[in-house]
């Protein structure tokens, strides 16, 4: 069987972004994270899976405890991958980050990045 564990639409307000003025007050970042787990017929113990609360904690750690503002959402995603890929049951990670209040030249559109990571 192929198992997936995810956390969708998790919003974190933080002071990150490319522009220095984005570091003055928090803005929302919306995370959707899906992990595919190694094959298992049955999962009956928490240590045999990825706890979705651990996904939330990983995002919080990266977004709320960064020593300096993270300039790019791609870097945010890479940091989440580095954290969650420590779990040996995780085979792939799909991460989507939305930035609904990103500074754009005019109204319209939703800035977003997505990445798919595979264990080598």
BAFI-3210 file (N, C-alpha, C; in Angstrom, 3 decimals, decimal comma, padded with zeros to 6 digits):
// residues 120
n [1|2|3|4|5|6|7|8|9|10|11|12|13|14|15|16|17|18|19|20|21|22|23|24|25|26|27|28|29|30|31|32|33|34|35|36|37|38|39|40|41|42|43|44|45|46|47|48|49|50|51|52|53|54|55|56|57|58|59|60|61|62|63|64|65|66|67|68|69|70|71|72|73|74|75|76|77|78|79|80|81|82|83|84|85|86|87|88|89|90|91|92|93|94|95|96|97|98|99|100|101|102|103|104|105|106|107|108|109|110|111|112|113|114|115|116|117|118|119|120]
n.u [000,835|000,343|000,957|-000,070|000,509|-000,672|-000,820|-002,902|-003,352|-002,222|-001,754|000,697|001,848|004,420|007,618|008,962|010,545|011,581|012,002|013,167|011,229|009,246|009,945|009,119|006,516|004,376|003,226|000,882|001,694|000,907|000,862|000,908|001,518|002,509|003,345|004,699|004,810|007,074|006,487|003,999|001,984|000,302|-000,184|000,319|001,451|002,605|005,282|005,741|004,922|004,422|003,733|001,137|001,101|003,787|004,507|003,299|004,726|007,310|007,036|006,364|008,746|010,641|009,511|008,863|011,025|013,320|016,622|017,113|015,336|013,798|014,459|013,476|010,709|011,316|013,586|012,420|010,843|012,864|014,067|012,004|011,837|014,395|014,061|011,789|012,546|014,246|012,838|012,746|010,717|009,634|009,301|008,733|008,221|005,870|005,583|003,836|003,759|001,984|001,656|-000,297|-000,360|001,748|003,980|002,963|003,054|000,511|-002,977|-004,142|-003,812|-002,086|000,762|002,874|004,819|005,949|007,276|008,639|010,062|012,219|013,386|016,723]
n.v [-001,188|002,286|005,018|008,277|011,291|014,373|017,995|020,542|023,881|025,363|028,186|030,574|033,421|035,580|037,322|037,427|037,557|038,886|041,662|044,318|045,829|043,973|042,733|044,124|043,846|041,096|038,804|036,683|033,270|030,403|027,027|023,880|020,611|017,449|014,125|011,145|007,860|005,132|001,876|-000,008|-002,488|-002,306|000,286|000,834|002,130|005,215|005,890|004,670|006,207|009,537|012,002|014,276|016,477|016,864|017,881|020,387|021,438|021,511|023,430|025,652|025,902|026,600|028,928|030,651|030,709|031,430|032,684|034,912|036,910|034,946|035,038|033,917|031,916|029,461|028,753|028,514|026,218|024,338|024,217|023,134|020,632|019,628|019,299|017,539|015,338|013,946|012,002|008,602|007,150|008,708|009,083|010,709|014,240|016,764|020,114|023,085|026,542|029,405|032,901|035,145|037,953|039,082|041,568|042,867|044,234|045,132|044,600|041,204|037,730|034,948|034,485|031,656|028,785|025,516|022,348|019,139|016,603|013,785|010,924|009,932]
n.w [000,000|-000,562|001,370|002,369|004,102|005,229|005,548|005,042|003,855|005,984|007,791|008,516|010,127|009,450|009,303|006,590|003,352|000,159|000,021|002,109|003,465|003,889|006,155|008,297|009,361|010,203|007,676|005,925|005,209|003,470|003,903|002,305|002,788|001,783|002,452|001,222|002,317|003,133|001,776|003,402|004,745|006,939|009,275|012,507|014,588|015,884|015,412|013,028|011,009|009,650|011,760|011,463|013,090|013,493|011,039|011,157|013,349|012,235|010,186|011,771|013,286|011,306|010,194|012,342|014,057|012,741|012,419|010,938|008,515|005,995|002,675|000,243|-000,857|-001,890|-000,454|002,078|001,660|001,139|003,639|005,195|003,971|004,635|007,362|007,665|006,153|007,723|008,984|008,651|007,408|005,456|002,031|-000,183|-000,492|-000,904|-001,303|-001,003|-001,068|-000,418|-000,876|-000,047|000,396|-000,933|-002,228|-005,163|-008,536|-009,294|-008,350|-008,165|-008,763|-007,232|-005,583|-005,582|-004,741|-005,578|-004,724|-005,324|-003,586|-003,598|-001,910|-002,223]
ca.u [000,000|001,032|000,355|000,284|000,124|-000,557|-001,366|-003,283|-003,840|-001,744|-001,316|001,640|002,179|005,841|008,274|009,905|010,331|012,757|012,169|013,374|009,979|008,435|010,442|008,645|005,321|004,057|002,279|000,546|002,238|000,007|001,596|000,305|002,620|002,129|004,450|004,435|005,573|007,564|005,423|003,654|000,621|-000,453|000,504|-000,394|002,199|002,928|006,653|005,757|004,323|004,796|002,648|000,827|001,499|005,209|004,559|002,986|005,856|008,438|006,746|006,493|010,165|011,316|008,924|008,772|012,266|014,469|017,508|017,028|014,253|014,034|014,156|012,755|009,852|012,033|014,443|011,522|010,486|014,053|014,262|010,984|012,284|015,530|013,540|010,882|013,204|014,940|011,996|013,110|009,556|009,246|009,906|008,612|007,550|005,341|005,374|003,299|003,683|001,273|001,941|-001,419|-000,174|003,040|003,945|002,902|002,924|-000,897|-003,810|-004,466|-002,879|-001,647|002,125|002,974|005,882|005,742|008,446|008,473|011,338|012,269|014,543|017,634]
ca.v [000,000|003,582|005,903|009,696|012,077|015,762|019,141|021,478|025,212|025,814|029,580|031,092|034,831|035,740|038,461|036,933|038,058|039,416|043,098|044,663|046,313|042,814|042,255|045,052|043,316|039,750|038,583|035,255|032,257|029,254|025,805|022,573|019,653|016,040|013,165|009,749|007,021|003,860|000,871|-000,772|-003,019|-001,758|001,239|000,759|002,863|006,565|005,945|004,054|007,154|010,929|012,649|015,559|017,517|017,128|018,772|021,718|021,891|021,820|024,725|026,676|026,062|027,321|030,250|031,504|030,732|031,705|033,699|036,083|036,713|034,069|035,887|033,229|030,802|028,242|028,437|028,013|024,849|023,504|024,032|022,185|019,333|019,180|018,892|016,390|014,183|013,201|010,853|007,578|006,606|009,642|008,774|011,937|015,396|017,769|021,323|024,254|027,719|030,536|034,174|035,942|039,403|039,443|042,823|042,708|045,537|045,539|043,549|040,023|036,614|034,378|033,955|030,315|027,887|024,109|021,498|017,724|016,019|012,322|010,371|009,324]
ca.w [000,000|-000,584|002,365|002,336|005,270|004,820|006,277|003,992|004,178|007,296|007,682|009,501|009,910|009,749|008,647|005,596|001,998|-000,533|000,272|003,516|004,068|004,267|007,447|009,322|010,026|009,713|006,589|005,898|004,303|003,588|003,578|002,095|002,788|001,682|002,504|000,886|003,238|002,601|001,685|004,596|004,660|008,070|010,145|013,777|015,603|015,447|014,907|011,701|010,081|009,903|012,485|010,837|014,040|013,242|009,875|011,676|014,169|011,347|009,558|012,824|013,617|010,220|009,952|013,530|014,819|011,873|013,005|010,055|007,544|004,844|001,518|-000,835|-000,469|-002,247|000,690|003,129|001,316|001,318|005,079|005,645|003,472|005,449|008,672|007,588|005,531|008,768|009,312|007,668|006,703|004,390|000,737|-000,970|000,110|-001,810|-000,510|-001,708|-000,205|-001,008|-000,213|-000,535|000,512|-001,532|-002,964|-006,620|-009,193|-009,277|-007,769|-008,955|-008,744|-005,961|-005,673|-005,024|-005,213|-005,249|-004,933|-005,035|-003,183|-003,529|-001,231|-003,206]
c.u [000,874|000,280|000,838|-000,247|000,296|-001,135|-001,642|-003,718|-003,410|-001,128|-000,429|001,920|003,610|006,415|009,373|009,580|011,602|013,050|012,267|012,084|009,035|008,829|009,936|007,414|004,955|003,056|002,006|001,318|001,380|000,715|000,646|001,461|002,035|003,382|003,933|005,363|006,051|006,437|005,242|002,215|-000,266|000,430|-000,305|000,309|002,622|004,337|006,803|005,213|004,951|003,588|002,382|001,110|002,978|005,398|004,313|004,143|007,062|008,233|006,902|007,958|010,873|010,809|009,002|010,074|013,507|015,309|017,513|015,878|014,691|013,567|013,269|011,899|010,501|012,947|013,604|011,211|011,673|014,315|013,238|011,372|013,423|015,049|012,739|011,545|014,072|014,144|012,236|011,931|009,131|010,030|009,859|007,934|007,105|004,992|004,910|003,229|003,018|001,587|000,897|-001,242|001,176|002,918|004,042|002,720|001,491|-001,733|-004,033|-003,391|-002,512|-000,243|002,237|004,221|005,479|007,040|008,074|009,856|011,194|013,519|015,420|017,891]
c.v [001,243|004,523|007,333|010,352|013,535|016,748|020,195|022,818|025,735|027,208|029,971|032,549|035,065|036,890|037,985|037,562|038,659|040,861|043,394|045,125|045,158|042,272|043,113|044,525|041,969|039,768|037,082|034,478|031,017|028,021|024,636|021,602|018,243|015,188|011,803|008,910|005,755|002,837|000,121|-001,250|-002,416|-000,771|001,291|001,518|004,214|006,666|005,297|004,984|008,531|011,579|014,010|016,715|017,860|018,002|020,205|022,275|022,267|023,183|025,843|026,954|026,911|028,754|031,187|031,618|030,949|032,825|034,993|035,838|035,808|034,837|035,211|032,087|029,468|027,796|027,911|026,543|023,911|023,238|023,056|020,772|018,794|018,652|017,589|015,149|013,420|011,978|009,778|006,968|007,473|009,335|009,992|013,009|016,330|018,985|022,445|025,383|028,835|031,784|035,202|037,459|039,857|040,762|042,558|044,082|046,045|044,372|042,385|038,964|036,191|033,829|032,614|029,632|026,477|023,355|020,065|017,142|014,506|011,906|009,665|007,873]
c.w [000,000|000,356|002,159|003,598|004,885|005,804|005,218|004,561|005,534|007,160|008,856|009,140|010,370|008,924|007,705|004,249|001,442|-000,129|001,765|004,193|004,466|005,645|008,607|010,068|009,397|008,558|006,518|004,837|004,537|003,042|003,356|001,919|002,741|001,688|002,078|001,747|002,547|002,682|003,002|004,437|005,750|008,820|011,432|014,898|015,045|014,876|013,531|010,625|010,306|010,547|011,836|011,784|013,883|012,004|010,341|012,502|013,304|010,675|010,576|013,143|012,558|010,131|011,158|014,296|013,960|012,489|012,195|009,086|006,383|003,609|000,479|-000,292|-000,844|-001,106|001,857|002,887|001,529|002,799|005,667|005,204|004,330|006,800|008,581|006,995|006,525|009,209|008,257|006,921|005,523|003,121|-000,186|-000,141|-000,996|-000,961|-001,422|-000,693|-000,995|-000,192|-000,672|-000,456|-000,033|-002,277|-004,473|-007,257|-009,252|-008,754|-008,743|-008,876|-007,338|-006,149|-004,942|-005,572|-004,808|-005,536|-004,589|-004,790|-003,113|-002,786|-002,262|-002,886]
res [x|x|x|x|x|x|x|x|x|x|x|x|x|x|x|x|x|x|x|x|x|x|x|x|x|x|x|x|x|x|x|x|x|x|x|x|x|x|x|x|x|x|x|x|x|x|x|x|x|x|x|x|x|x|x|x|x|x|x|x|x|x|x|x|x|x|x|x|x|x|x|x|x|x|x|x|x|x|x|x|x|x|x|x|x|x|x|x|x|x|x|x|x|x|x|x|x|x|x|x|x|x|x|x|x|x|x|x|x|x|x|x|x|x|x|x|x|x|x|x]
***
